[in-house]
Structures are given as C-alpha cells and as structure tokens.
C-alpha cells in the first residue's frame, strides 16, 4: 500500500477528522495545515522525514510501515514507549489550561536542579 492510502487508512482507523488531527499534532510540536494533510493523503505531496517520524509515533506504527517498507505495523521501537510518547499520551485528555499547568510544573521541577545535575 502506498503512503497516501496508508495515511488515510490510519486516520480513519483512529476515527478522527483532519481538523482533529491538526489539533492533536500540535502536542508533538508541529502544526500541519488541513490542506497539507489532505495533500499527503491524496498523494500530491509526501510528508517530510520530520513529519513522517511524528506521524509514525502518532499512529503507533513503525516508520518502515508508514513508508511502505515493511508489512509489520509495529517495530521494537514503536511498541516501547519513549518518555516523550508516554508524556504525550498522559496529557491527551487534559484541557489546554491543564496541559499548561503540567508544563509549568515540569519547568518548576527542572528549575530545582543543582547546576551539575
């Protein structure tokens, strides 16, 4: 299956609209437009490597699977959640205000470090 069809299929499996996806991807530090996602899904454009990595993480599949290089949906790296993935999923159901409060707390904890930590 080509990347365009796969991206559309993965979004449909997740039962989200392109508008919802735009909002979700902001948690990963990127802001693709709805038209950009549409171009990816129609095959008119390919996601950059940065976006491909984020999309693989977002959909919980391996990068090889997303790029059509493997029939295996998951890889060892995709099935083990790195800390950033765990954190992203931990705040999924928080409001933007609550997410900001969590970020403020993280900054507070970091500020308490000793210089050589």
N, CA, C and O atoms as a DFTB+ gen file, in Angstrom:
468 C
 N C O
     1  1       0.853      -1.179       0.000
     2  2       0.000       0.000       0.000
     3  2       0.895       1.236       0.000
     4  3       1.906       1.277       0.701
     5  1       0.521       2.237      -0.784
     6  2       1.356       3.431      -0.822
     7  2       1.104       4.308       0.412
     8  3       0.109       4.142       1.117
     9  1       2.006       5.220       0.646
    10  2       1.951       6.054       1.848
    11  2       0.658       6.863       1.932
    12  3       0.079       6.990       3.010
    13  1       0.206       7.404       0.820
    14  2      -1.008       8.221       0.825
    15  2      -2.206       7.416       1.313
    16  3      -2.936       7.862       2.198
    17  1      -2.411       6.234       0.740
    18  2      -3.545       5.393       1.149
    19  2      -3.403       4.959       2.597
    20  3      -4.382       4.903       3.341
    21  1      -2.184       4.655       2.986
    22  2      -1.927       4.222       4.356
    23  2      -2.247       5.328       5.360
    24  3      -2.865       5.076       6.395
    25  1      -1.822       6.558       5.048
    26  2      -2.104       7.673       5.957
    27  2      -3.605       7.878       6.122
    28  3      -4.089       8.109       7.230
    29  1      -4.328       7.794       5.030
    30  2      -5.793       7.939       5.091
    31  2      -6.405       6.814       5.915
    32  3      -7.282       7.050       6.747
    33  1      -5.935       5.581       5.679
    34  2      -6.450       4.426       6.414
    35  2      -6.193       4.564       7.914
    36  3      -7.081       4.308       8.726
    37  1      -4.976       4.969       8.278
    38  2      -4.633       5.113       9.695
    39  2      -5.497       6.183      10.368
    40  3      -5.925       6.012      11.509
    41  1      -5.750       7.282       9.657
    42  2      -6.589       8.333      10.231
    43  2      -8.020       7.839      10.419
    44  3      -8.656       8.124      11.433
    45  1      -8.518       7.098       9.436
    46  2      -9.879       6.557       9.527
    47  2      -9.981       5.539      10.664
    48  3     -10.981       5.508      11.381
    49  1      -8.947       4.704      10.831
    50  2      -8.931       3.736      11.928
    51  2      -8.979       4.441      13.281
    52  3      -9.603       3.954      14.223
    53  1      -8.318       5.581      13.366
    54  2      -8.283       6.350      14.608
    55  2      -9.587       7.134      14.802
    56  3      -9.833       7.705      15.864
    57  1     -10.419       7.146      13.745
    58  2     -11.723       7.807      13.767
    59  2     -11.612       9.287      14.124
    60  3     -12.297       9.781      15.019
    61  1     -10.733       9.979      13.401
    62  2     -10.560      11.412      13.605
    63  2     -10.670      12.135      12.269
    64  3     -10.408      11.564      11.211
    65  1     -11.055      13.376      12.339
    66  2     -11.107      14.219      11.152
    67  2      -9.741      14.867      10.957
    68  3      -8.884      14.808      11.839
    69  1      -9.549      15.480       9.802
    70  2      -8.302      16.214       9.564
    71  2      -8.186      17.377      10.539
    72  3      -7.092      17.680      11.017
    73  1      -9.304      18.028      10.837
    74  2      -9.277      19.141      11.793
    75  2      -8.813      18.665      13.176
    76  3      -8.026      19.343      13.836
    77  1      -9.296      17.514      13.603
    78  2      -8.883      16.962      14.898
    79  2      -7.404      16.583      14.876
    80  3      -6.689      16.755      15.863
    81  1      -6.969      16.072      13.746
    82  2      -5.561      15.684      13.611
    83  2      -4.644      16.896      13.714
    84  3      -3.591      16.829      14.347
    85  1      -5.044      18.010      13.092
    86  2      -4.259      19.248      13.172
    87  2      -4.065      19.634      14.641
    88  3      -2.962      19.996      15.051
    89  1      -5.125      19.556      15.416
    90  2      -5.062      19.909      16.839
    91  2      -4.180      18.915      17.591
    92  3      -3.337      19.319      18.392
    93  1      -4.371      17.612      17.339
    94  2      -3.582      16.582      18.017
    95  2      -2.090      16.737      17.763
    96  3      -1.285      16.578      18.681
    97  1      -1.716      17.044      16.531
    98  2      -0.295      17.104      16.182
    99  2       0.419      18.286      16.818
   100  3       1.648      18.306      16.875
   101  1      -0.323      19.259      17.290
   102  2       0.311      20.382      17.998
   103  2       1.015      19.906      19.256
   104  3       1.981      20.524      19.704
   105  1       0.534      18.808      19.827
   106  2       1.172      18.231      21.022
   107  2       2.569      17.714      20.724
   108  3       3.382      17.539      21.631
   109  1       2.842      17.470      19.452
   110  2       4.145      16.971      19.027
   111  2       5.056      18.108      18.562
   112  3       6.165      17.869      18.085
   113  1       4.582      19.330      18.706
   114  2       5.394      20.493      18.353
   115  2       5.364      20.859      16.885
   116  3       6.232      21.597      16.419
   117  1       4.380      20.357      16.141
   118  2       4.253      20.696      14.730
   119  2       2.842      21.191      14.458
   120  3       1.919      20.911      15.223
   121  1       2.681      21.916      13.383
   122  2       1.369      22.480      13.046
   123  2       1.074      22.337      11.552
   124  3       1.065      23.326      10.819
   125  1       0.832      21.106      11.109
   126  2       0.488      20.966       9.685
   127  2      -0.912      21.539       9.444
   128  3      -1.767      21.495      10.329
   129  1      -1.131      22.061       8.275
   130  2      -2.466      22.568       7.939
   131  2      -3.335      21.407       7.468
   132  3      -2.835      20.341       7.107
   133  1      -4.617      21.631       7.479
   134  2      -5.555      20.632       6.980
   135  2      -5.258      20.329       5.506
   136  3      -5.340      19.180       5.073
   137  1      -4.912      21.372       4.743
   138  2      -4.615      21.158       3.320
   139  2      -3.336      20.332       3.135
   140  3      -3.227      19.573       2.172
   141  1      -2.375      20.475       4.045
   142  2      -1.149      19.682       3.967
   143  2      -1.484      18.204       4.195
   144  3      -1.005      17.334       3.468
   145  1      -2.298      17.933       5.197
   146  2      -2.696      16.550       5.476
   147  2      -3.455      15.983       4.277
   148  3      -3.251      14.829       3.899
   149  1      -4.320      16.787       3.687
   150  2      -5.071      16.363       2.509
   151  2      -4.139      16.021       1.351
   152  3      -4.359      15.034       0.649
   153  1      -3.102      16.829       1.150
   154  2      -2.133      16.552       0.079
   155  2      -1.384      15.251       0.347
   156  3      -1.118      14.489      -0.583
   157  1      -1.038      14.985       1.615
   158  2      -0.375      13.726       1.953
   159  2      -1.293      12.546       1.625
   160  3      -0.868      11.562       1.020
   161  1      -2.552      12.664       2.033
   162  2      -3.491      11.554       1.863
   163  2      -3.927      11.354       0.413
   164  3      -4.369      10.266       0.045
   165  1      -3.807      12.383      -0.403
   166  2      -4.185      12.251      -1.815
   167  2      -2.983      11.875      -2.684
   168  3      -3.140      11.597      -3.873
   169  1      -1.795      11.865      -2.099
   170  2      -0.595      11.522      -2.854
   171  2      -0.003      12.676      -3.630
   172  3       0.907      12.481      -4.435
   173  1      -0.511      13.887      -3.397
   174  2       0.013      15.062      -4.098
   175  2       1.304      15.570      -3.466
   176  3       2.039      16.345      -4.079
   177  1       1.573      15.136      -2.249
   178  2       2.801      15.521      -1.543
   179  2       3.166      14.398      -0.588
   180  3       2.317      13.597      -0.197
   181  1       4.427      14.348      -0.222
   182  2       4.925      13.375       0.743
   183  2       5.302      14.122       2.020
   184  3       5.854      15.219       1.948
   185  1       5.014      13.550       3.178
   186  2       5.455      14.206       4.414
   187  2       6.982      14.217       4.495
   188  3       7.642      13.273       4.060
   189  1       7.526      15.282       5.050
   190  2       8.979      15.345       5.268
   191  2       9.366      14.248       6.253
   192  3       8.497      13.645       6.882
   193  1      10.637      13.992       6.388
   194  2      11.096      12.970       7.324
   195  2      10.679      13.331       8.754
   196  3      10.302      12.455       9.532
   197  1      10.746      14.603       9.093
   198  2      10.317      15.031      10.435
   199  2       8.850      14.674      10.659
   200  3       8.494      14.097      11.687
   201  1       8.009      15.018       9.698
   202  2       6.583      14.696       9.823
   203  2       6.354      13.194       9.798
   204  3       5.505      12.694      10.536
   205  1       7.081      12.468       8.976
   206  2       6.912      11.014       8.902
   207  2       7.199      10.377      10.259
   208  3       6.455       9.501      10.700
   209  1       8.267      10.807      10.921
   210  2       8.589      10.265      12.250
   211  2       7.474      10.575      13.235
   212  3       7.074       9.712      14.016
   213  1       6.970      11.803      13.201
   214  2       5.900      12.200      14.109
   215  2       4.622      11.430      13.802
   216  3       3.934      10.981      14.719
   217  1       4.297      11.274      12.524
   218  2       3.092      10.531      12.146
   219  2       3.186       9.070      12.579
   220  3       2.200       8.499      13.045
   221  1       4.352       8.466      12.430
   222  2       4.534       7.081      12.874
   223  2       4.291       6.983      14.378
   224  3       3.624       6.062      14.848
   225  1       4.830       7.926      15.115
   226  2       4.632       7.942      16.568
   227  2       3.161       8.193      16.899
   228  3       2.597       7.526      17.767
   229  1       2.552       9.132      16.225
   230  2       1.153       9.485      16.453
   231  2       0.227       8.294      16.219
   232  3      -0.702       8.060      16.993
   233  1       0.484       7.547      15.150
   234  2      -0.366       6.407      14.824
   235  2       0.081       5.103      15.494
   236  3      -0.613       4.090      15.407
   237  1       1.240       5.130      16.160
   238  2       1.718       3.937      16.853
   239  2       2.184       2.840      15.911
   240  3       2.008       1.653      16.186
   241  1       2.778       3.246      14.801
   242  2       3.305       2.280      13.832
   243  2       4.785       2.567      13.624
   244  3       5.284       3.630      13.994
   245  1       5.475       1.609      13.031
   246  2       6.891       1.834      12.738
   247  2       7.024       2.782      11.549
   248  3       6.120       2.882      10.719
   249  1       8.130       3.460      11.478
   250  2       8.406       4.345      10.353
   251  2       8.483       3.537       9.059
   252  3       8.016       3.986       8.012
   253  1       9.073       2.347       9.135
   254  2       9.138       1.477       7.955
   255  2       7.742       1.143       7.444
   256  3       7.514       1.136       6.234
   257  1       6.819       0.870       8.336
   258  2       5.440       0.565       7.936
   259  2       4.800       1.789       7.289
   260  3       4.157       1.687       6.245
   261  1       4.980       2.924       7.912
   262  2       4.379       4.156       7.397
   263  2       4.879       4.476       5.984
   264  3       4.123       4.977       5.151
   265  1       6.144       4.184       5.724
   266  2       6.737       4.478       4.419
   267  2       6.544       3.346       3.414
   268  3       7.010       3.432       2.278
   269  1       5.854       2.284       3.836
   270  2       5.599       1.166       2.932
   271  2       6.784       0.247       2.745
   272  3       6.837      -0.503       1.770
   273  1       7.740       0.291       3.664
   274  2       8.937      -0.535       3.554
   275  2       8.798      -1.863       4.280
   276  3       9.618      -2.763       4.100
   277  1       7.753      -1.987       5.108
   278  2       7.535      -3.193       5.889
   279  2       6.037      -3.437       6.028
   280  3       5.241      -2.500       6.093
   281  1       5.676      -4.708       6.072
   282  2       4.272      -5.062       6.302
   283  2       3.964      -5.108       7.794
   284  3       2.800      -5.162       8.189
   285  1       5.003      -5.089       8.620
   286  2       4.834      -5.117      10.074
   287  2       4.448      -3.733      10.571
   288  3       5.192      -2.771      10.379
   289  1       3.295      -3.628      11.203
   290  2       2.841      -2.334      11.717
   291  2       3.751      -1.787      12.803
   292  3       4.042      -0.591      12.843
   293  1       4.189      -2.661      13.669
   294  2       4.980      -2.217      14.813
   295  2       6.393      -2.742      14.727
   296  3       6.665      -3.780      14.124
   297  1       7.271      -2.003      15.339
   298  2       8.647      -2.452      15.487
   299  2       8.966      -2.385      16.962
   300  3       8.145      -1.923      17.754
   301  1      10.132      -2.832      17.340
   302  2      10.515      -2.777      18.746
   303  2      10.439      -1.351      19.247
   304  3       9.937      -1.105      20.343
   305  1      10.936      -0.400      18.451
   306  2      10.933       0.989      18.894
   307  2       9.520       1.567      18.940
   308  3       9.248       2.465      19.736
   309  1       8.625       1.064      18.102
   310  2       7.254       1.589      18.107
   311  2       6.431       1.001      19.238
   312  3       5.478       1.630      19.698
   313  1       6.787      -0.215      19.703
   314  2       5.993      -0.832      20.753
   315  2       6.463      -0.424      22.139
   316  3       5.701      -0.530      23.100
   317  1       7.690       0.036      22.265
   318  2       8.149       0.538      23.550
   319  2       7.985       2.039      23.537
   320  3       8.454       2.717      22.623
   321  1       7.327       2.552      24.543
   322  2       7.020       3.979      24.557
   323  2       8.156       4.783      25.150
   324  3       8.463       4.647      26.335
   325  1       8.787       5.621      24.338
   326  2       9.801       6.508      24.902
   327  2       9.121       7.516      25.815
   328  3       7.910       7.714      25.717
   329  1       9.872       8.156      26.699
   330  2       9.268       9.094      27.642
   331  2       8.407      10.163      26.979
   332  3       7.369      10.538      27.524
   333  1       8.819      10.663      25.814
   334  2       8.013      11.704      25.175
   335  2       6.664      11.178      24.739
   336  3       5.669      11.900      24.798
   337  1       6.615       9.923      24.300
   338  2       5.336       9.326      23.901
   339  2       4.457       9.132      25.120
   340  3       3.262       9.423      25.078
   341  1       5.034       8.644      26.200
   342  2       4.271       8.444      27.427
   343  2       3.694       9.776      27.892
   344  3       2.520       9.853      28.252
   345  1       4.505      10.813      27.885
   346  2       4.042      12.126      28.310
   347  2       2.929      12.638      27.407
   348  3       1.954      13.213      27.891
   349  1       3.063      12.439      26.110
   350  2       2.036      12.902      25.174
   351  2       0.715      12.197      25.442
   352  3      -0.341      12.829      25.408
   353  1       0.761      10.898      25.706
   354  2      -0.472      10.170      25.972
   355  2      -1.040      10.502      27.349
   356  3      -2.253      10.444      27.549
   357  1      -0.178      10.848      28.292
   358  2      -0.644      11.164      29.637
   359  2      -1.471      12.445      29.671
   360  3      -2.313      12.612      30.554
   361  1      -1.246      13.340      28.735
   362  2      -1.975      14.616      28.734
   363  2      -3.069      14.666      27.670
   364  3      -3.682      15.713      27.460
   365  1      -3.316      13.543      27.001
   366  2      -4.314      13.505      25.926
   367  2      -5.670      14.065      26.326
   368  3      -6.292      14.798      25.557
   369  1      -6.131      13.728      27.521
   370  2      -7.478      14.128      27.904
   371  2      -7.511      15.375      28.788
   372  3      -8.536      15.680      29.398
   373  1      -6.400      16.085      28.855
   374  2      -6.356      17.317      29.637
   375  2      -6.749      18.504      28.762
   376  3      -6.532      18.502      27.550
   377  1      -7.322      19.501      29.393
   378  2      -7.636      20.734      28.677
   379  2      -6.326      21.463      28.383
   380  3      -5.306      21.158      29.002
   381  1      -6.333      22.415      27.454
   382  2      -5.105      23.185      27.199
   383  2      -4.580      23.878      28.461
   384  3      -3.369      23.983      28.657
   385  1      -5.485      24.344      29.306
   386  2      -5.066      25.003      30.545
   387  2      -4.377      24.007      31.482
   388  3      -3.371      24.332      32.112
   389  1      -4.929      22.790      31.567
   390  2      -4.318      21.762      32.408
   391  2      -2.974      21.336      31.842
   392  3      -2.032      21.096      32.598
   393  1      -2.875      21.238      30.523
   394  2      -1.602      20.895      29.896
   395  2      -0.552      21.954      30.214
   396  3       0.603      21.626      30.485
   397  1      -0.954      23.225      30.180
   398  2      -0.016      24.301      30.508
   399  2       0.422      24.200      31.960
   400  3       1.584      24.452      32.278
   401  1      -0.495      23.835      32.838
   402  2      -0.161      23.677      34.258
   403  2       0.875      22.564      34.437
   404  3       1.801      22.700      35.237
   405  1       0.718      21.462      33.692
   406  2       1.683      20.368      33.744
   407  2       3.040      20.861      33.257
   408  3       4.063      20.573      33.877
   409  1       3.056      21.606      32.145
   410  2       4.320      22.141      31.628
   411  2       4.971      23.089      32.629
   412  3       6.191      23.078      32.794
   413  1       4.167      23.902      33.295
   414  2       4.706      24.805      34.313
   415  2       5.339      24.014      35.455
   416  3       6.395      24.387      35.964
   417  1       4.689      22.921      35.854
   418  2       5.232      22.090      36.925
   419  2       6.554      21.462      36.496
   420  3       7.504      21.406      37.278
   421  1       6.611      20.993      35.260
   422  2       7.860      20.407      34.752
   423  2       8.979      21.446      34.800
   424  3      10.092      21.138      35.224
   425  1       8.692      22.666      34.370
   426  2       9.698      23.727      34.417
   427  2      10.121      24.015      35.855
   428  3      11.297      24.264      36.123
   429  1       9.162      23.980      36.777
   430  2       9.473      24.201      38.187
   431  2      10.415      23.112      38.698
   432  3      11.401      23.411      39.371
   433  1      10.117      21.861      38.384
   434  2      10.964      20.747      38.828
   435  2      12.368      20.900      38.245
   436  3      13.355      20.705      38.954
   437  1      12.464      21.246      36.967
   438  2      13.772      21.437      36.347
   439  2      14.542      22.582      36.990
   440  3      15.766      22.521      37.115
   441  1      13.830      23.617      37.395
   442  2      14.496      24.785      37.989
   443  2      15.124      24.464      39.349
   444  3      15.996      25.199      39.813
   445  1      14.695      23.384      39.985
   446  2      15.226      22.992      41.289
   447  2      16.509      22.190      41.191
   448  3      17.115      21.869      42.213
   449  1      16.936      21.859      39.975
   450  2      18.148      21.074      39.790
   451  2      19.357      21.859      40.246
   452  3      19.420      23.084      40.141
   453  1      20.315      21.105      40.756
   454  2      21.596      21.730      41.060
   455  2      22.364      21.890      39.759
   456  3      22.127      21.125      38.824
   457  1      23.268      22.846      39.659
   458  2      23.980      23.118      38.400
   459  2      24.641      21.907      37.754
   460  3      24.703      21.840      36.527
   461  1      25.132      20.954      38.527
   462  2      25.848      19.811      37.954
   463  2      24.960      18.595      37.760
   464  3      25.473      17.516      37.464
   465  1      23.666      18.723      37.912
   466  2      22.741      17.583      37.718
   467  2      22.516      17.315      36.257
   468  3      21.772      16.400      35.904
